Amino acid sequence: MEFSRSSLYYQSKLEPKDKTMSNQILELHETDDTLGHKKIGYLLKIGKNRAKRVMRKYDIQPRRKKKKYAYPGKSHIIFDNLNRLESITEPQEIIFSDIFEFSLADRSKVYGCFALLKETRQILSLLFDYHMRADLVTGTIARIDFLPSSPIWHSDQGKQYGAQATIALLLENGFRQSMSRAGTPTDNPFAERFVRTFKLAVVERQRYHVMGEFLDRAENWINFYNNERPHEGIGNISPNEYAKINNLKTVPYIPLFSV
């Protein structure tokens, strides 16, 4: 088999560029190794096909393993699902929340709670602890830096969301409370998707021996998520970039704590 000189010359010129690009991809994977060729393309401002070719060439593969999702107990107080009403016309008013769990290396349970703004996909607040009492939710609410006008707080029917302390704090901050139908996770799809993304990118990336080790990784990733990670639902730009373009408020740096 014969090769043309021009083809060999092209390959030799391409090799250092590909190598440089592969190093840039690996650097991005240090922060989030779930990024595929499409998101890599947006972040490096190159074509997705070129990103795909280089990733194949250097055997760089995004991590894709996913685990089952666990649901907390049910609340005794149930609110209407305002997210399904046709009268809700301002998507930026809806904030989704959920509680999820995972285990550290010593099998101790850790619970996370977050607030996600539907319009921008920004994570407004994120909190962790070794329990899932109501103060995990109220702490998440208290750490939100800004609120849209007439906000709706939408969650599942977890008992922490129906606790009197949670209801009182939401009312104090001008929220209307909304809950998904029982056993219907599709009523809270934005929260469901974020949990899957976060667990894959952070929780399942490595074994964490202490809470502080996990919080360091999670803090780095959640600020990468808000400021850089492309999101398909908002035109493949980051949540804060989408907010800037649409003259909405951006989320400042989020330091992570436990309750």
C-alpha positions as CSV (number, residue, x, y, z in Angstrom):
1,M,0.0,0.0,0.0
2,E,1.4,3.4,-1.0
3,F,0.8,6.7,0.8
4,S,1.1,10.1,-0.9
5,R,3.8,12.5,0.4
6,S,1.1,15.2,0.9
7,S,-0.9,12.8,3.2
8,L,2.2,12.0,5.3
9,Y,3.0,15.7,5.5
10,Y,-0.5,16.5,6.6
11,Q,-0.4,13.8,9.3
12,S,2.9,15.0,10.6
13,K,1.6,18.6,10.9
14,L,-1.6,17.4,12.6
15,E,0.2,15.3,15.2
16,P,1.4,18.1,17.5
17,K,-1.9,19.9,17.3
18,D,-3.8,16.7,18.2
19,K,-1.4,16.0,21.1
20,T,-1.9,19.6,22.5
21,M,-5.7,19.1,22.2
22,S,-5.6,15.7,23.9
23,N,-3.8,17.4,26.8
24,Q,-6.5,20.1,27.0
25,I,-9.2,17.4,27.0
26,L,-7.4,15.5,29.8
27,E,-7.1,18.7,31.8
28,L,-10.9,19.2,31.4
29,H,-11.4,15.6,32.5
30,E,-9.5,16.4,35.7
31,T,-12.5,18.5,36.7
32,D,-15.2,16.4,35.0
33,D,-14.4,13.1,33.3
34,T,-18.0,12.6,32.2
35,L,-17.6,15.2,29.4
36,G,-18.2,13.7,26.0
37,H,-17.0,15.0,22.6
38,K,-19.9,17.4,22.2
39,K,-19.3,19.2,25.5
40,I,-15.6,19.1,24.9
41,G,-16.1,20.7,21.5
42,Y,-18.1,23.6,23.0
43,L,-15.6,24.1,25.8
44,L,-12.5,24.1,23.5
45,K,-14.3,26.0,20.8
46,I,-13.7,23.3,18.2
47,G,-15.9,21.1,16.1
48,K,-17.5,18.1,17.8
49,N,-16.2,15.8,15.1
50,R,-12.7,17.0,15.7
51,A,-13.0,16.5,19.4
52,K,-14.4,13.0,18.8
53,R,-11.5,12.1,16.5
54,V,-8.8,13.2,18.9
55,M,-10.6,11.4,21.8
56,R,-10.7,8.2,19.8
57,K,-7.1,8.6,18.7
58,Y,-5.8,8.9,22.3
59,D,-8.4,6.6,23.8
60,I,-9.9,9.3,26.0
61,Q,-13.4,8.0,27.0
62,P,-16.0,9.8,29.2
63,R,-17.2,7.8,32.2
64,R,-20.8,6.7,31.7
65,K,-21.7,4.3,34.6
66,K,-24.9,5.3,36.4
67,K,-26.6,3.9,39.6
68,K,-30.1,3.7,40.8
69,Y,-31.8,6.6,42.5
70,A,-33.1,6.5,46.0
71,Y,-36.1,8.4,47.3
72,P,-36.7,9.7,50.8
73,G,-39.9,9.2,52.9
74,K,-43.2,10.8,52.1
75,S,-44.6,14.0,53.6
76,H,-47.8,14.1,55.6
77,I,-48.6,17.6,54.1
78,I,-49.1,17.6,50.3
79,F,-49.1,20.7,48.1
80,D,-50.5,21.0,44.6
81,N,-48.2,20.5,41.6
82,L,-48.0,24.0,40.3
83,N,-45.3,23.0,37.8
84,R,-48.0,21.2,35.8
85,L,-50.5,24.1,35.7
86,E,-50.9,26.0,32.4
87,S,-51.3,29.3,34.2
88,I,-47.6,29.2,35.2
89,T,-46.0,31.2,32.3
90,E,-42.8,32.4,33.7
91,P,-40.3,29.5,33.8
92,Q,-37.7,31.6,35.7
93,E,-40.0,31.6,38.7
94,I,-39.7,27.8,39.4
95,I,-37.0,26.5,41.7
96,F,-36.6,22.7,41.8
97,S,-35.2,20.9,44.9
98,D,-34.5,17.3,45.9
99,I,-32.7,15.2,48.4
100,F,-30.3,12.4,47.4
101,E,-28.0,10.1,49.3
102,F,-24.7,8.3,48.8
103,S,-22.1,6.6,51.0
104,L,-18.5,7.4,52.0
105,A,-15.8,4.8,51.9
106,D,-16.7,3.7,55.5
107,R,-20.3,3.2,54.4
108,S,-21.6,6.2,56.4
109,K,-24.5,7.9,54.7
110,V,-24.3,11.4,53.3
111,Y,-27.3,13.4,52.1
112,G,-27.4,16.3,49.7
113,C,-30.1,18.9,49.1
114,F,-30.0,21.5,46.3
115,A,-32.0,24.4,44.7
116,L,-32.0,24.6,40.9
117,L,-33.5,27.5,38.9
118,K,-35.4,26.2,36.0
119,E,-35.0,29.1,33.5
120,T,-31.2,29.1,33.7
121,R,-30.4,25.6,35.2
122,Q,-28.2,27.4,37.7
123,I,-27.6,25.7,41.0
124,L,-28.5,28.4,43.6
125,S,-27.5,26.4,46.7
126,L,-26.2,23.0,47.6
127,L,-25.7,21.5,51.1
128,F,-24.7,18.2,52.6
129,D,-24.9,16.4,55.9
130,Y,-25.0,13.0,57.6
131,H,-28.8,13.3,58.1
132,M,-31.8,14.4,56.1
133,R,-33.8,16.3,58.7
134,A,-35.7,19.4,57.8
135,D,-32.7,21.6,58.5
136,L,-31.0,20.2,55.5
137,V,-33.7,21.8,53.4
138,T,-34.0,25.0,55.4
139,G,-30.2,25.4,55.3
140,T,-30.3,25.0,51.5
141,I,-33.0,27.7,51.2
142,A,-31.2,30.0,53.6
143,R,-28.0,29.9,51.5
144,I,-29.7,31.0,48.2
145,D,-28.0,34.3,47.2
146,F,-31.0,35.7,45.3
147,L,-34.6,34.9,44.5
148,P,-36.7,35.6,41.4
149,S,-40.1,37.4,41.9
150,S,-43.0,35.2,43.1
151,P,-40.9,32.0,43.2
152,I,-42.3,28.5,43.2
153,W,-40.5,25.9,45.3
154,H,-41.1,22.5,43.6
155,S,-40.0,19.2,45.2
156,D,-41.2,15.7,45.7
157,Q,-43.3,14.7,48.6
158,G,-40.4,14.0,51.0
159,K,-41.3,14.6,54.6
160,Q,-38.5,17.2,55.0
161,Y,-40.4,19.4,52.5
162,G,-43.6,19.2,54.4
163,A,-42.0,20.0,57.7
164,Q,-43.4,23.1,59.5
165,A,-39.9,24.7,59.6
166,T,-39.6,24.3,55.8
167,I,-43.1,25.6,55.1
168,A,-42.6,28.6,57.4
169,L,-39.2,29.5,55.8
170,L,-40.7,29.2,52.3
171,L,-43.6,31.5,53.2
172,E,-41.2,34.0,54.9
173,N,-39.3,34.2,51.6
174,G,-42.4,34.6,49.4
175,F,-42.4,31.1,47.9
176,R,-45.5,29.2,46.7
177,Q,-44.9,25.6,47.5
178,S,-45.5,22.8,44.9
179,M,-45.0,19.0,45.1
180,S,-44.8,16.2,42.5
181,R,-47.5,13.6,42.4
182,A,-46.7,10.6,44.5
183,G,-44.5,8.1,42.8
184,T,-44.0,10.3,39.8
185,P,-40.4,11.4,39.4
186,T,-41.1,12.7,35.9
187,D,-42.9,15.7,37.7
188,N,-39.4,16.8,38.8
189,P,-37.3,16.1,35.8
190,F,-34.8,18.9,36.1
191,A,-33.9,17.8,39.7
192,E,-33.8,14.1,38.6
193,R,-31.3,14.9,35.8
194,F,-29.1,17.0,38.0
195,V,-28.9,14.2,40.6
196,R,-27.8,11.8,37.9
197,T,-25.2,14.2,36.5
198,F,-23.8,15.1,39.9
199,K,-23.6,11.5,41.1
200,L,-21.8,10.4,38.0
201,A,-19.4,13.3,37.8
202,V,-18.6,13.6,41.6
203,V,-20.0,10.8,43.8
204,E,-19.0,7.9,41.6
205,R,-15.7,9.3,40.4
206,Q,-13.7,8.0,43.5
207,R,-14.1,6.7,47.0
208,Y,-14.2,9.4,49.6
209,H,-12.9,8.6,53.1
210,V,-14.0,11.8,54.9
211,M,-16.6,14.5,54.3
212,G,-14.0,17.2,53.7
213,E,-12.4,15.3,50.8
214,F,-15.8,14.9,49.2
215,L,-16.7,18.6,49.7
216,D,-13.5,19.8,48.1
217,R,-14.3,17.8,44.9
218,A,-18.0,18.7,45.0
219,E,-17.2,22.4,45.4
220,N,-14.9,22.5,42.5
221,W,-17.4,20.7,40.3
222,I,-20.5,22.7,41.2
223,N,-18.8,26.0,40.4
224,F,-17.5,24.5,37.1
225,Y,-21.1,23.4,36.4
226,N,-22.5,26.9,36.9
227,N,-19.7,28.8,35.1
228,E,-18.4,26.6,32.4
229,R,-20.2,23.2,31.8
230,P,-22.3,23.3,28.7
231,H,-26.0,22.4,29.2
232,E,-28.0,21.2,26.2
233,G,-31.3,22.6,27.6
234,I,-30.0,26.2,27.3
235,G,-28.2,26.1,24.0
236,N,-25.0,24.3,25.1
237,I,-23.7,27.1,27.2
238,S,-23.2,27.2,31.0
239,P,-26.0,28.3,33.3
240,N,-24.2,31.6,34.3
241,E,-23.4,32.4,30.7
242,Y,-27.0,31.9,29.8
243,A,-28.0,34.2,32.7
244,K,-25.6,36.9,31.4
245,I,-26.9,36.8,27.9
246,N,-30.5,37.1,29.1
247,N,-29.7,39.9,31.6
248,L,-30.5,37.7,34.6
249,K,-28.5,37.4,37.8
250,T,-25.5,35.1,37.9
251,V,-24.7,32.8,40.8
252,P,-21.6,33.8,42.7
253,Y,-19.0,31.2,43.9
254,I,-20.7,28.5,46.0
255,P,-18.6,27.3,49.0
256,L,-19.9,23.9,50.2
257,F,-20.5,23.1,53.8
258,S,-22.3,20.5,55.9
259,V,-25.2,21.6,58.2
